[in-house]
């Protein structure tokens, strides 16, 4: 049994059906005792400071700590820096498999199916076996849908929602235990009084390198009722076709698909405003223009770089945004 790391969400049932342990390198990095030290170690090795901190953290976890036996690098559908990161992993002696989500392909389902079959073969399984493994993981995904519903109904906090949905990329390396843990969270949340704070916010963009943002937002007259990318990491599609589920997974594709999904959640969850988090030096910042153009509610864009506390300027901007939404709602 090998530990198979990956740089972003992949069809995890392929790893599980091959009998291996899935490990999302992002979760190892940001949940570590000192993620800033991992970034500094990458700087020491020569990685540029004007490079995304997530890439630097992944580099240290994979190439220096060697926390996994092999790595699946998503070369299309995530960060373009992954191409160079793949070379660094290879230089460090870590076996690397590449996986690519289709972009502007005339037959995207066919292209993705080919990629999934190739990855399954490299790991010692088949696409059919991975699809059948969904009988086990679908039980977890159903629970995550329930947890997500309890979030916008008021029993589960925005941070809890973030934590469990983002962790579903690898089920914390133990799908059976993960299912029991999510069951416990839902059972405890079901006993709570509903949170009836006035302002309902959505969080969109990559998961924050500064998770403290949730505590700050929810210390106000606000509740985060939607985490966009984290929800996508949980693969909310109920399509019976395993390949199509990962076609409907919006994160690796164009921004307009994401915008349509976000707009639907805004209506469904009665969201008053959107916090759009962008990571420093990430190409996705450019998409902010279209997000603000097409979403039907006000959008506040905030930028993060290093792990740590929420800075004073960002707190002031969030406070002002909330005050504006409160005033707008009263009118």
N, C-alpha and C positions, 0 to 999 in steps of 0.2 A: 504494500500500500504506500503510494507516494503522496506527498503534499504538492498539489498543483496550484501554483499562484497565477493570478491574472491581473491585468492592469485596469480593467473596467468590466462591467457586467457582461457575461457570456452565457450561452445556453448551459447552465450549470448541471443539468441532468446528464450531459455527456460525461462530465468528470465523475459524477456519482455512479453512473451505470458501469463505468470502467473500474469501480472499486477503489477510487482514489479520494483524497480529502481535498475539497475546494478551499482556497484561501485567497480572499480579495486583498491584495497588497495595500490598497487604500485604507482598509479598516485596520490592518496591522500598524500602519504609519500613524494615523491620526489618533488611534486609541492607545498608543504607547505612553509610557510614563513621561517622556520628554521628546515630543516630535520636533521641537526646535533644534535639539542637538543632532537629530538625524539630518536636518537640512544643513547645518553647519559642517557636518562631516562630508556632505556632498560638495559644499563650497571648497573644503580643504582638498578634495580630489580634482578640483578644477571646473566643476559645473558653474556656469555663469549665474550671477545674481539676478540678471534680468531674464530669468527663466521661471516658469510656474513652480511654486513650492511643492505642489503635489508630485511633479515629475522628480524633483530632487529627493523627496521622501521615498518614493517608489524605488529610486536608484539605490539608496542606502539599504532599504529593507531587503531588496533582491540581491544586489551585487556585493554588499558589504556584510550584512548580517546573515545572508544566505538562509533566510527563513523558510524557503521552499526548495523542493527538489528540481522542479521544472516550472517554466513560466509560459503562459499563453499571453502574447502581446497582441492587443487589438490594433491593427495597423491602419484600419479605415473605419471611421465611425466614432472616434474619440479625439485624442489630441495628436496633432501632426508630429509633436516631439517624440512620440512613441517610437518612431522609426529609428531615431538616434539612440533612444533608450534601449531598444532591442540589441543594438550593436554593443552597447556597454555591458548588458547582461551576458552576451556571448563571449566577450573578452574576459569576463569574470569566471567563465567556465560553467555557466548555468545553461542547460538545454532550453532552447526557446522555440515555441510553436507560434506561428502567426495566424490570426483570424481576422477576417475582413467582413464588415457589414456592407451591403451593396449601396452604391451611390450613383444615381442617374443611370442605372442599368435598365435596359429595355425589358428584361424579365427578372425583376428583383427576387421573386420567390425561388426561381430556378438557381439564381446565383447564390443565394443564401443557403439553399439546400446543399449545393456543392461544397460550400465552405464547411457546413456542419458535418457532412460525410467525411471530408478530409480530416477534420479535427478528431472525429470519432475514431477513424482508422489509426491516427497517430497515437491515441491514448489507449488503444486496445479494446474498443467497443464498436457498436454500430449505431446508426441513427435510429433504427427501429428499437433497439434496447433503450436508448435515451428517451424516446417517446413513451415507451411503456413505463419508464421510471416515474413519469408524471403522476401515475396512480398514487405514489407516495408523496411527492412534493405538492400536488394539488391540494392535499389536506392542509398543508401549511399555508399555501396561497389563499385558500378560503378563509383561514383564520386571520390572515393579514388584511383581507378585504373587510372583515368584521371590525378589526382594530381601527382601520381607516374610517369606517362609518362611525364608530364611537368617538372618533376625533372630531368630526364635524357636527356630531350631535351633542358633544360637550363633555364627555366623560374622560377622554384621553387627551393629554397635553400635546402641544405641538412638538416638544422635544422628544417625548416618548414615541410619537408617530415617526419622527425623523430617525430615531435610534433603531427601531425594529424594522422599518422598511429598508433602510440603508444596509442593515445587517443581513437582509434576506438575499443579498447577492451571493453569499457563500454559506448562509445558515450557521454562521459562526463555526463552521467546520464540523458540525454534528447536527444533522437534520432532525434526528429523533429528540434530542435534548431541546433543540430550538422550538419544536412544536410544543413541548411541555411548557417551556418558558413563556411562549406567547399566550398559551392557554391561561397561565397564571396571571399575566398582565390583564387579560380580558376579564377574568373573574374578579380581580380586585377593582378594576375600573368600573365594572357594572354596579358595584356597591356605592360608588361615589355620587354626590349631588352633581347635577349638570352645571357646567360653567356657563354663566349667562352674561359674560362681558359683552359690551355693546359693539365693539369694532371687530369684524371678522376679516382676518388677513390670510392671504395666500403667499407662500414662499416658493419662488421659482428659481431655476438655475442650478448649477452644480451644488452638491451638499457643502455647507460652509466649513472652512478650515477653522472657523471660530464658533463652535457650537453654543457658546455663551449668549449668542444673539437671541436664542429662544427664551431664556430666562429673563432677559431684559425686556423683550417685547411683551411677554406675558405678565410682567410686573406692572404693566399699564392696564388701561381699560381695553385690552385686546386679547384675542385668541387666534393662534395660527391653526387654521382648519384645513390646510392643504399644503403638502410638500410635493412639488411636481416631479422632480427627477427621482427622488427617493421612492415615490409611488411607482414610477416606471421601472425602477430596479426590482420591484416585487413582482413584475410581469402580471399586470392586472387583467390581461386579455383572457377570455374564456373560450377562445377559438379551439375547436377540437383538433385542428391541424397544428402539430407542434411547430413546424416551420413558420406558419402564418402568425403564430403568437409573437415571434421575434421580428416579423415584418411590422406588426402593429405596435411593437415597443418603440416609442417615439425618439428616445434619446440619441441614437446614432445617426439619425437622418436629418432632413432639412428642417429649418425653424418653423415653416408654416404648418407642418403637422403638429409640432409642439404647441403652437399658438391656438390651433383649433381645439386641441385637447384641453388646454388651460381655460379657454373661453367656455367650454362645456362645464368644467368644474366650477367656474365662477358662478354660472347660473345655478348649478345643482346645489352649491354650498352657500349661496347668498353672500359672496365675498365682496367686501367694501373696497379693498385696495390690495395691491400686490407689492411685495418686497422682491426685487430682482437682484440676486446676489451674483456678482461676477468676480472671478479670480484674476488677480493681477497677471498680466502677460498672456492671457488666454484669448484665442481668436473669437470665442463666443461673445466677447464684449461688443463686437461689431453688430451682432444680431439684436442688441438692445433697441436700436432704432426701429426695427420692424415690430418688436414686441410692444413698444409704446404706441406705435401707430395703430395697431390692430386690436389691442385688448380694450374691453369696454369700461374699465375702471382705472383710477389713477395708479401709476407705477412709480415707486421709489427705487432707484438703482444704487446699490452700495457695493463697494469694492473691498475685497480682502486680499491679504498677501501672506503673512506669517501666522502660525498658530499663536494663541495668546488671548488676552482680554479684549473686549470691545473698546475701541478708543473713544475718547470724549467727543470728537467731531461727529463720528457716526451716531453716537447716542443722541446728540442734539438734532441731527437730521431726521432720525427716526421719531423723536419726540414731536418735531414740527409736522412731520407727515401725519402722525396720529391725530394731532390737534386739528389739522386741516380736514381729515376724514370725519372727526367728531362734529366739526362745524357744518360740514356738508350734509351729514346725516340729520342734524337738527333742522336744517332748512328743508 
